[in-house]
Amino acid sequence: MPDNRDELSRIYQGYAEKNQATGRWSRSNPGNEFILNERERLLVDLLAANGVTGGAALAALDVGCGSSTLLPPTLHLGARFGVDILFERLIPAVETGSLAGVACADGAMLPFPDSSFELVVLSTVLSSVPDADVRARIGSDVTRVLRDGGHVLWYDMRVPNPANRNITGINRREIARIFPDLDLDTQSATLVPQLARRLGDRPRLYSTLSSLRFTRSHLVGVFTKPDHTRVP
């Protein structure tokens, strides 16, 4: 994560204030509801296709957890842990009562032993990291704490946001650079939110527009750490 925590804190505080003032991500806007429902369906399908079905033995780590999670509510976990570089973002995360534990830590130096988790969640995290070397270090440490056969659940911007200079687009080539040792399963998703919010309650129009690759602003994915101990 960026070393300048004060600057990162300022950026996220600005996001929170803008969202509160404008209701930018309110589910009362049908476009936001379409985005979130579509994303959940895609994630459920990707997880199932990669053999992630949940269960009491599944330990997950949410990096950059904030107060919400990308994990579909239908995916049952043994335990979910949260990490964020900003202490103030951990407070609402703890208040949800859904976390087994939290740590205020840098994503490039995760305070967990090797092979600690079956699943690591990265949702709109690395697009906020402008330094490519830092992104690579985060990817390396996430891979370290994954068990063999474990997975990364991914959702992030695939293209830059012209209205937000703090965001870096993370395309598939960059993901492959960040996670060179993982097998990648990705697909584009999410109709550009600024457009989706203008559609009103027209699900067919959302579906039509979001079927066009050039209108999709994000990538969703499940990345798998090979299990070299498994006998074919």
C-alpha atoms as an extended CHARMM CRD file, in Angstrom:
* protein
*
       232  EXT
         1         1  MET       CA              0.0000000000        0.0000000000        0.0000000000  PROA      1               0.0000000000
         2         2  PRO       CA              1.1430000000        3.5940000000       -0.3820000000  PROA      2               0.0000000000
         3         3  ASP       CA              3.4710000000        4.7110000000        2.3860000000  PROA      3               0.0000000000
         4         4  ASN       CA              1.7110000000        8.0670000000        2.7400000000  PROA      4               0.0000000000
         5         5  ARG       CA             -1.1350000000        7.0280000000        5.0080000000  PROA      5               0.0000000000
         6         6  ASP       CA             -2.2600000000       10.5990000000        5.5900000000  PROA      6               0.0000000000
         7         7  GLU       CA             -2.7520000000       11.1090000000        1.8510000000  PROA      7               0.0000000000
         8         8  LEU       CA             -4.5830000000        7.7960000000        1.5020000000  PROA      8               0.0000000000
         9         9  SER       CA             -6.7590000000        8.6740000000        4.4850000000  PROA      9               0.0000000000
        10        10  ARG       CA             -7.6090000000       12.0150000000        2.8730000000  PROA      10              0.0000000000
        11        11  ILE       CA             -8.6070000000       10.3090000000       -0.3700000000  PROA      11              0.0000000000
        12        12  TYR       CA            -10.8830000000        7.7670000000        1.3090000000  PROA      12              0.0000000000
        13        13  GLN       CA            -12.4290000000       10.4360000000        3.5110000000  PROA      13              0.0000000000
        14        14  GLY       CA            -13.2370000000       12.3650000000        0.3330000000  PROA      14              0.0000000000
        15        15  TYR       CA            -14.8810000000        9.2590000000       -1.1520000000  PROA      15              0.0000000000
        16        16  ALA       CA            -16.9870000000        8.7760000000        1.9800000000  PROA      16              0.0000000000
        17        17  GLU       CA            -18.0940000000       12.3950000000        2.1060000000  PROA      17              0.0000000000
        18        18  LYS       CA            -19.0000000000       12.4480000000       -1.5860000000  PROA      18              0.0000000000
        19        19  ASN       CA            -20.9710000000        9.2240000000       -1.2800000000  PROA      19              0.0000000000
        20        20  GLN       CA            -22.8330000000       10.5460000000        1.7680000000  PROA      20              0.0000000000
        21        21  ALA       CA            -23.6460000000       13.8540000000        0.0660000000  PROA      21              0.0000000000
        22        22  THR       CA            -24.7110000000       12.4460000000       -3.3080000000  PROA      22              0.0000000000
        23        23  GLY       CA            -25.8900000000        8.9380000000       -2.4520000000  PROA      23              0.0000000000
        24        24  ARG       CA            -23.6420000000        7.8340000000       -5.3040000000  PROA      24              0.0000000000
        25        25  TRP       CA            -23.7650000000        4.1490000000       -4.3180000000  PROA      25              0.0000000000
        26        26  SER       CA            -27.2480000000        4.1170000000       -2.7880000000  PROA      26              0.0000000000
        27        27  ARG       CA            -29.2030000000        0.9910000000       -3.6820000000  PROA      27              0.0000000000
        28        28  SER       CA            -32.2500000000        3.2190000000       -4.1350000000  PROA      28              0.0000000000
        29        29  ASN       CA            -30.7620000000        3.9890000000       -7.5540000000  PROA      29              0.0000000000
        30        30  PRO       CA            -31.7930000000        1.0660000000       -9.8100000000  PROA      30              0.0000000000
        31        31  GLY       CA            -28.5220000000        1.3000000000      -11.7300000000  PROA      31              0.0000000000
        32        32  ASN       CA            -26.5280000000        0.6160000000       -8.5690000000  PROA      32              0.0000000000
        33        33  GLU       CA            -28.8330000000       -2.2950000000       -7.7510000000  PROA      33              0.0000000000
        34        34  PHE       CA            -28.2710000000       -3.7670000000      -11.2250000000  PROA      34              0.0000000000
        35        35  ILE       CA            -24.4910000000       -3.4140000000      -10.8180000000  PROA      35              0.0000000000
        36        36  LEU       CA            -24.3810000000       -5.1040000000       -7.4330000000  PROA      36              0.0000000000
        37        37  ASN       CA            -26.7650000000       -7.9330000000       -8.3590000000  PROA      37              0.0000000000
        38        38  GLU       CA            -24.9060000000       -8.6560000000      -11.6010000000  PROA      38              0.0000000000
        39        39  ARG       CA            -21.5630000000       -8.6490000000       -9.8010000000  PROA      39              0.0000000000
        40        40  GLU       CA            -22.8070000000      -11.0900000000       -7.1740000000  PROA      40              0.0000000000
        41        41  ARG       CA            -24.1180000000      -13.4850000000       -9.8300000000  PROA      41              0.0000000000
        42        42  LEU       CA            -20.8080000000      -13.3880000000      -11.6960000000  PROA      42              0.0000000000
        43        43  LEU       CA            -18.8070000000      -13.9950000000       -8.5230000000  PROA      43              0.0000000000
        44        44  VAL       CA            -20.9820000000      -16.9190000000       -7.4480000000  PROA      44              0.0000000000
        45        45  ASP       CA            -20.5600000000      -18.5160000000      -10.8770000000  PROA      45              0.0000000000
        46        46  LEU       CA            -16.7840000000      -17.9070000000      -10.9550000000  PROA      46              0.0000000000
        47        47  LEU       CA            -16.2830000000      -19.2950000000       -7.4590000000  PROA      47              0.0000000000
        48        48  ALA       CA            -18.3270000000      -22.3980000000       -8.2520000000  PROA      48              0.0000000000
        49        49  ALA       CA            -16.4670000000      -22.9100000000      -11.5440000000  PROA      49              0.0000000000
        50        50  ASN       CA            -13.1930000000      -22.8500000000       -9.6160000000  PROA      50              0.0000000000
        51        51  GLY       CA            -14.3740000000      -25.2490000000       -6.9430000000  PROA      51              0.0000000000
        52        52  VAL       CA            -14.9120000000      -22.6980000000       -4.1570000000  PROA      52              0.0000000000
        53        53  THR       CA            -18.0800000000      -23.8050000000       -2.3970000000  PROA      53              0.0000000000
        54        54  GLY       CA            -17.4920000000      -22.6070000000        1.1640000000  PROA      54              0.0000000000
        55        55  GLY       CA            -17.6790000000      -24.5600000000        4.3710000000  PROA      55              0.0000000000
        56        56  ALA       CA            -16.5290000000      -24.5370000000        7.9720000000  PROA      56              0.0000000000
        57        57  ALA       CA            -12.8970000000      -25.1060000000        6.9750000000  PROA      57              0.0000000000
        58        58  LEU       CA            -12.7410000000      -22.0740000000        4.6730000000  PROA      58              0.0000000000
        59        59  ALA       CA            -10.6800000000      -19.2200000000        6.1420000000  PROA      59              0.0000000000
        60        60  ALA       CA            -10.8020000000      -15.9330000000        4.2130000000  PROA      60              0.0000000000
        61        61  LEU       CA             -8.7460000000      -12.7600000000        4.4080000000  PROA      61              0.0000000000
        62        62  ASP       CA            -10.2730000000       -9.4750000000        3.2360000000  PROA      62              0.0000000000
        63        63  VAL       CA             -7.4410000000       -7.0970000000        2.2690000000  PROA      63              0.0000000000
        64        64  GLY       CA             -8.5080000000       -3.4410000000        2.3840000000  PROA      64              0.0000000000
        65        65  CYS       CA            -11.6790000000       -4.6600000000        4.0520000000  PROA      65              0.0000000000
        66        66  GLY       CA            -13.4470000000       -1.4270000000        4.9900000000  PROA      66              0.0000000000
        67        67  SER       CA            -16.9680000000       -2.0080000000        6.2900000000  PROA      67              0.0000000000
        68        68  SER       CA            -18.2350000000       -4.3230000000        3.5590000000  PROA      68              0.0000000000
        69        69  THR       CA            -17.0710000000       -7.4100000000        1.7000000000  PROA      69              0.0000000000
        70        70  LEU       CA            -17.1190000000       -8.6910000000       -1.8600000000  PROA      70              0.0000000000
        71        71  LEU       CA            -17.8700000000      -12.1960000000       -0.6030000000  PROA      71              0.0000000000
        72        72  PRO       CA            -21.3280000000      -13.3850000000       -1.7110000000  PROA      72              0.0000000000
        73        73  PRO       CA            -23.6470000000      -13.9540000000        1.2770000000  PROA      73              0.0000000000
        74        74  THR       CA            -24.3330000000      -17.4880000000        0.0280000000  PROA      74              0.0000000000
        75        75  LEU       CA            -20.6730000000      -18.4500000000        0.4990000000  PROA      75              0.0000000000
        76        76  HSD       CA            -20.3990000000      -19.8060000000        4.0260000000  PROA      76              0.0000000000
        77        77  LEU       CA            -17.0480000000      -19.3850000000        5.7740000000  PROA      77              0.0000000000
        78        78  GLY       CA            -15.2680000000      -20.8430000000        8.7280000000  PROA      78              0.0000000000
        79        79  ALA       CA            -13.7860000000      -17.4120000000        9.5350000000  PROA      79              0.0000000000
        80        80  ARG       CA            -13.2220000000      -14.0710000000        7.8330000000  PROA      80              0.0000000000
        81        81  PHE       CA            -10.3370000000      -11.8080000000        8.8300000000  PROA      81              0.0000000000
        82        82  GLY       CA             -9.8660000000       -8.1970000000        7.7690000000  PROA      82              0.0000000000
        83        83  VAL       CA             -6.7850000000       -6.0920000000        7.0570000000  PROA      83              0.0000000000
        84        84  ASP       CA             -6.6230000000       -2.4090000000        6.2190000000  PROA      84              0.0000000000
        85        85  ILE       CA             -3.7470000000        0.0600000000        6.2100000000  PROA      85              0.0000000000
        86        86  LEU       CA             -6.0720000000        2.7540000000        7.6330000000  PROA      86              0.0000000000
        87        87  PHE       CA             -7.1640000000        2.2290000000       11.2260000000  PROA      87              0.0000000000
        88        88  GLU       CA            -10.3210000000        4.3090000000       10.8120000000  PROA      88              0.0000000000
        89        89  ARG       CA            -11.5880000000        1.9460000000        8.1090000000  PROA      89              0.0000000000
        90        90  LEU       CA            -11.3020000000       -0.9900000000       10.5070000000  PROA      90              0.0000000000
        91        91  ILE       CA            -13.7160000000        0.5250000000       13.0330000000  PROA      91              0.0000000000
        92        92  PRO       CA            -16.8900000000        0.0660000000       10.9360000000  PROA      92              0.0000000000
        93        93  ALA       CA            -15.5430000000       -3.3100000000        9.7890000000  PROA      93              0.0000000000
        94        94  VAL       CA            -15.3790000000       -4.4760000000       13.4110000000  PROA      94              0.0000000000
        95        95  GLU       CA            -18.8340000000       -3.0490000000       14.1100000000  PROA      95              0.0000000000
        96        96  THR       CA            -20.3990000000       -5.3650000000       11.5230000000  PROA      96              0.0000000000
        97        97  GLY       CA            -19.5730000000       -8.2890000000       13.8200000000  PROA      97              0.0000000000
        98        98  SER       CA            -18.7230000000      -10.4720000000       10.8180000000  PROA      98              0.0000000000
        99        99  LEU       CA            -14.9510000000      -10.5980000000       11.3290000000  PROA      99              0.0000000000
       100       100  ALA       CA            -13.0320000000      -13.1260000000       13.3840000000  PROA      100             0.0000000000
       101       101  GLY       CA            -10.1630000000      -10.6390000000       13.7100000000  PROA      101             0.0000000000
       102       102  VAL       CA             -8.6480000000       -7.5090000000       12.1810000000  PROA      102             0.0000000000
       103       103  ALA       CA             -5.1930000000       -6.0340000000       11.7170000000  PROA      103             0.0000000000
       104       104  CYS       CA             -4.0520000000       -2.5530000000       10.7660000000  PROA      104             0.0000000000
       105       105  ALA       CA             -1.3260000000       -3.5250000000        8.3270000000  PROA      105             0.0000000000
       106       106  ASP       CA              0.2450000000       -2.9440000000        4.9310000000  PROA      106             0.0000000000
       107       107  GLY       CA             -0.9410000000       -5.3510000000        2.2540000000  PROA      107             0.0000000000
       108       108  ALA       CA              2.6660000000       -5.8810000000        1.2160000000  PROA      108             0.0000000000
       109       109  MET       CA              3.5810000000       -7.0710000000        4.7360000000  PROA      109             0.0000000000
       110       110  LEU       CA              0.6460000000       -9.1460000000        5.9140000000  PROA      110             0.0000000000
       111       111  PRO       CA              0.9580000000      -10.2100000000        9.5810000000  PROA      111             0.0000000000
       112       112  PHE       CA              0.1040000000      -13.8610000000        8.9500000000  PROA      112             0.0000000000
       113       113  PRO       CA              2.1840000000      -17.0150000000        8.4880000000  PROA      113             0.0000000000
       114       114  ASP       CA              2.6510000000      -18.6440000000        5.1130000000  PROA      114             0.0000000000
       115       115  SER       CA             -0.3030000000      -20.6660000000        3.8160000000  PROA      115             0.0000000000
       116       116  SER       CA             -2.8330000000      -19.2480000000        6.2940000000  PROA      116             0.0000000000
       117       117  PHE       CA             -5.9120000000      -18.8120000000        4.0750000000  PROA      117             0.0000000000
       118       118  GLU       CA             -7.9500000000      -20.6570000000        1.4820000000  PROA      118             0.0000000000
       119       119  LEU       CA             -9.3150000000      -17.3990000000        0.0910000000  PROA      119             0.0000000000
       120       120  VAL       CA             -8.0310000000      -13.8060000000       -0.1110000000  PROA      120             0.0000000000
       121       121  VAL       CA            -10.3530000000      -11.0020000000       -1.2210000000  PROA      121             0.0000000000
       122       122  LEU       CA             -9.0670000000       -7.9600000000       -3.1350000000  PROA      122             0.0000000000
       123       123  SER       CA            -11.8900000000       -5.5870000000       -4.0200000000  PROA      123             0.0000000000
       124       124  THR       CA            -11.0060000000       -2.1800000000       -5.5440000000  PROA      124             0.0000000000
       125       125  VAL       CA             -7.7130000000       -2.2120000000       -3.6540000000  PROA      125             0.0000000000
       126       126  LEU       CA             -4.8270000000       -2.2770000000       -6.1140000000  PROA      126             0.0000000000
       127       127  SER       CA             -6.3770000000        0.3580000000       -8.3840000000  PROA      127             0.0000000000
       128       128  SER       CA             -5.7330000000        2.7520000000       -5.4800000000  PROA      128             0.0000000000
       129       129  VAL       CA             -2.0220000000        1.8500000000       -5.4230000000  PROA      129             0.0000000000
       130       130  PRO       CA             -0.2090000000        4.0010000000       -8.0140000000  PROA      130             0.0000000000
       131       131  ASP       CA              3.2300000000        2.4000000000       -7.6340000000  PROA      131             0.0000000000
       132       132  ALA       CA              3.6410000000       -0.7330000000       -9.7810000000  PROA      132             0.0000000000
       133       133  ASP       CA              6.3990000000       -2.1210000000       -7.5250000000  PROA      133             0.0000000000
       134       134  VAL       CA              4.1380000000       -1.7990000000       -4.4710000000  PROA      134             0.0000000000
       135       135  ARG       CA              1.3520000000       -3.5890000000       -6.3330000000  PROA      135             0.0000000000
       136       136  ALA       CA              3.7760000000       -6.4210000000       -7.1280000000  PROA      136             0.0000000000
       137       137  ARG       CA              4.8440000000       -6.6750000000       -3.4740000000  PROA      137             0.0000000000
       138       138  ILE       CA              1.2090000000       -6.8910000000       -2.3870000000  PROA      138             0.0000000000
       139       139  GLY       CA              0.6240000000       -9.6420000000       -4.9320000000  PROA      139             0.0000000000
       140       140  SER       CA              3.6750000000      -11.5360000000       -3.6680000000  PROA      140             0.0000000000
       141       141  ASP       CA              2.5680000000      -11.3950000000       -0.0410000000  PROA      141             0.0000000000
       142       142  VAL       CA             -1.0200000000      -12.3280000000       -0.8680000000  PROA      142             0.0000000000
       143       143  THR       CA              0.3510000000      -15.3660000000       -2.7200000000  PROA      143             0.0000000000
       144       144  ARG       CA              2.5310000000      -16.2000000000        0.2970000000  PROA      144             0.0000000000
       145       145  VAL       CA             -0.4000000000      -16.3540000000        2.7480000000  PROA      145             0.0000000000
       146       146  LEU       CA             -2.5140000000      -18.4520000000        0.3540000000  PROA      146             0.0000000000
       147       147  ARG       CA             -2.5290000000      -22.1880000000        0.8700000000  PROA      147             0.0000000000
       148       148  ASP       CA             -1.7440000000      -24.4440000000       -2.0870000000  PROA      148             0.0000000000
       149       149  GLY       CA             -4.9500000000      -24.7310000000       -4.0640000000  PROA      149             0.0000000000
       150       150  GLY       CA             -6.2470000000      -21.4850000000       -2.5110000000  PROA      150             0.0000000000
       151       151  HSD       CA             -7.8400000000      -18.6120000000       -4.3920000000  PROA      151             0.0000000000
       152       152  VAL       CA             -7.8580000000      -14.8450000000       -4.7470000000  PROA      152             0.0000000000
       153       153  LEU       CA            -11.2840000000      -13.2810000000       -5.2970000000  PROA      153             0.0000000000
       154       154  TRP       CA            -10.8090000000      -10.1380000000       -7.4010000000  PROA      154             0.0000000000
       155       155  TYR       CA            -12.8840000000       -7.1110000000       -8.4010000000  PROA      155             0.0000000000
       156       156  ASP       CA            -11.3210000000       -3.8850000000       -9.6220000000  PROA      156             0.0000000000
       157       157  MET       CA            -11.2240000000       -1.2120000000      -12.2920000000  PROA      157             0.0000000000
       158       158  ARG       CA             -9.7870000000       -2.4160000000      -15.5900000000  PROA      158             0.0000000000
       159       159  VAL       CA             -9.5900000000        1.0680000000      -17.0990000000  PROA      159             0.0000000000
       160       160  PRO       CA             -8.6340000000        4.4480000000      -15.5890000000  PROA      160             0.0000000000
       161       161  ASN       CA            -11.3810000000        6.7170000000      -14.3150000000  PROA      161             0.0000000000
       162       162  PRO       CA            -10.9920000000       10.1290000000      -16.0060000000  PROA      162             0.0000000000
       163       163  ALA       CA            -12.9310000000       11.7310000000      -13.1600000000  PROA      163             0.0000000000
       164       164  ASN       CA            -10.6410000000       10.3010000000      -10.4740000000  PROA      164             0.0000000000
       165       165  ARG       CA             -6.8850000000       10.6800000000      -10.8700000000  PROA      165             0.0000000000
       166       166  ASN       CA             -6.3330000000        8.5730000000       -7.7490000000  PROA      166             0.0000000000
       167       167  ILE       CA             -7.4070000000        5.4460000000       -9.6500000000  PROA      167             0.0000000000
       168       168  THR       CA             -5.1560000000        3.2700000000      -11.8070000000  PROA      168             0.0000000000
       169       169  GLY       CA             -6.7510000000        0.8240000000      -14.2280000000  PROA      169             0.0000000000
       170       170  ILE       CA             -5.6200000000       -2.7790000000      -13.6320000000  PROA      170             0.0000000000
       171       171  ASN       CA             -5.9790000000       -4.8150000000      -16.8150000000  PROA      171             0.0000000000
       172       172  ARG       CA             -5.3840000000       -8.5400000000      -17.2360000000  PROA      172             0.0000000000
       173       173  ARG       CA             -1.7680000000       -8.0750000000      -18.2930000000  PROA      173             0.0000000000
       174       174  GLU       CA             -1.0590000000       -6.1360000000      -15.1040000000  PROA      174             0.0000000000
       175       175  ILE       CA             -2.8420000000       -8.7680000000      -13.0120000000  PROA      175             0.0000000000
       176       176  ALA       CA             -0.5970000000      -11.4320000000      -14.5750000000  PROA      176             0.0000000000
       177       177  ARG       CA              2.4430000000       -9.3290000000      -13.6470000000  PROA      177             0.0000000000
       178       178  ILE       CA              1.2310000000       -8.9270000000      -10.0640000000  PROA      178             0.0000000000
       179       179  PHE       CA              0.3460000000      -12.6270000000       -9.6570000000  PROA      179             0.0000000000
       180       180  PRO       CA              2.8230000000      -14.5080000000      -11.9000000000  PROA      180             0.0000000000
       181       181  ASP       CA              2.4170000000      -17.7830000000       -9.9900000000  PROA      181             0.0000000000
       182       182  LEU       CA             -1.3920000000      -17.9470000000      -10.0000000000  PROA      182             0.0000000000
       183       183  ASP       CA             -3.7730000000      -19.3250000000      -12.6090000000  PROA      183             0.0000000000
       184       184  LEU       CA             -6.1150000000      -16.5120000000      -13.6810000000  PROA      184             0.0000000000
       185       185  ASP       CA             -9.8150000000      -16.7740000000      -14.4850000000  PROA      185             0.0000000000
       186       186  THR       CA            -11.1520000000      -13.3030000000      -15.2750000000  PROA      186             0.0000000000
       187       187  GLN       CA            -13.9400000000      -11.6070000000      -17.1550000000  PROA      187             0.0000000000
       188       188  SER       CA            -15.0260000000       -8.0340000000      -17.6850000000  PROA      188             0.0000000000
       189       189  ALA       CA            -18.0400000000       -6.8030000000      -15.7480000000  PROA      189             0.0000000000
       190       190  THR       CA            -20.0480000000       -3.7850000000      -14.5860000000  PROA      190             0.0000000000
       191       191  LEU       CA            -21.6140000000       -1.2920000000      -16.9200000000  PROA      191             0.0000000000
       192       192  VAL       CA            -19.7900000000        2.0290000000      -16.4250000000  PROA      192             0.0000000000
       193       193  PRO       CA            -21.4460000000        3.2090000000      -13.1780000000  PROA      193             0.0000000000
       194       194  GLN       CA            -21.9320000000        6.7980000000      -14.3430000000  PROA      194             0.0000000000
       195       195  LEU       CA            -23.9990000000        5.4210000000      -17.2490000000  PROA      195             0.0000000000
       196       196  ALA       CA            -25.8050000000        2.7380000000      -15.2340000000  PROA      196             0.0000000000
       197       197  ARG       CA            -27.0800000000        5.3100000000      -12.7410000000  PROA      197             0.0000000000
       198       198  ARG       CA            -28.7590000000        7.2550000000      -15.5610000000  PROA      198             0.0000000000
       199       199  LEU       CA            -30.7760000000        4.3410000000      -16.9120000000  PROA      199             0.0000000000
       200       200  GLY       CA            -33.5600000000        4.3340000000      -14.3470000000  PROA      200             0.0000000000
       201       201  ASP       CA            -35.4200000000        1.1060000000      -13.6630000000  PROA      201             0.0000000000
       202       202  ARG       CA            -34.7830000000       -0.5120000000      -17.0680000000  PROA      202             0.0000000000
       203       203  PRO       CA            -33.1530000000       -3.8990000000      -16.4950000000  PROA      203             0.0000000000
       204       204  ARG       CA            -33.3270000000       -4.9250000000      -20.1610000000  PROA      204             0.0000000000
       205       205  LEU       CA            -31.4530000000       -1.8030000000      -21.2110000000  PROA      205             0.0000000000
       206       206  TYR       CA            -28.8510000000       -2.4200000000      -18.5070000000  PROA      206             0.0000000000
       207       207  SER       CA            -28.4630000000       -6.0150000000      -19.6920000000  PROA      207             0.0000000000
       208       208  THR       CA            -28.1100000000       -4.9420000000      -23.3230000000  PROA      208             0.0000000000
       209       209  LEU       CA            -25.5360000000       -2.2560000000      -22.6330000000  PROA      209             0.0000000000
       210       210  SER       CA            -23.5400000000       -4.3530000000      -20.1700000000  PROA      210             0.0000000000
       211       211  SER       CA            -23.2700000000       -7.1340000000      -22.7700000000  PROA      211             0.0000000000
       212       212  LEU       CA            -20.9420000000       -4.8810000000      -24.7770000000  PROA      212             0.0000000000
       213       213  ARG       CA            -17.3400000000       -5.3650000000      -23.6530000000  PROA      213             0.0000000000
       214       214  PHE       CA            -16.2920000000       -1.7560000000      -24.2440000000  PROA      214             0.0000000000
       215       215  THR       CA            -18.9680000000       -0.5080000000      -21.8140000000  PROA      215             0.0000000000
       216       216  ARG       CA            -17.6370000000       -2.5950000000      -18.8980000000  PROA      216             0.0000000000
       217       217  SER       CA            -15.3780000000       -0.7950000000      -16.4540000000  PROA      217             0.0000000000
       218       218  HSD       CA            -14.1940000000       -3.6190000000      -14.1560000000  PROA      218             0.0000000000
       219       219  LEU       CA            -12.7170000000       -7.1010000000      -14.0730000000  PROA      219             0.0000000000
       220       220  VAL       CA            -13.9310000000       -9.8790000000      -11.7980000000  PROA      220             0.0000000000
       221       221  GLY       CA            -11.8310000000      -12.9460000000      -11.2870000000  PROA      221             0.0000000000
       222       222  VAL       CA            -10.7780000000      -15.9580000000       -9.2940000000  PROA      222             0.0000000000
       223       223  PHE       CA             -7.0250000000      -16.6590000000       -9.2470000000  PROA      223             0.0000000000
       224       224  THR       CA             -5.8300000000      -20.0730000000       -8.1080000000  PROA      224             0.0000000000
       225       225  LYS       CA             -2.5450000000      -21.0140000000       -6.4500000000  PROA      225             0.0000000000
       226       226  PRO       CA             -1.4080000000      -24.3480000000       -7.9520000000  PROA      226             0.0000000000
       227       227  ASP       CA             -1.3230000000      -27.2720000000       -5.5610000000  PROA      227             0.0000000000
       228       228  HSD       CA              1.9020000000      -29.0550000000       -6.4310000000  PROA      228             0.0000000000
       229       229  THR       CA              1.3660000000      -31.6060000000       -3.6530000000  PROA      229             0.0000000000
       230       230  ARG       CA             -1.8060000000      -33.0100000000       -5.2010000000  PROA      230             0.0000000000
       231       231  VAL       CA             -1.3590000000      -36.3060000000       -7.0080000000  PROA      231             0.0000000000
       232       232  PRO       CA             -3.0060000000      -36.2490000000      -10.4810000000  PROA      232             0.0000000000
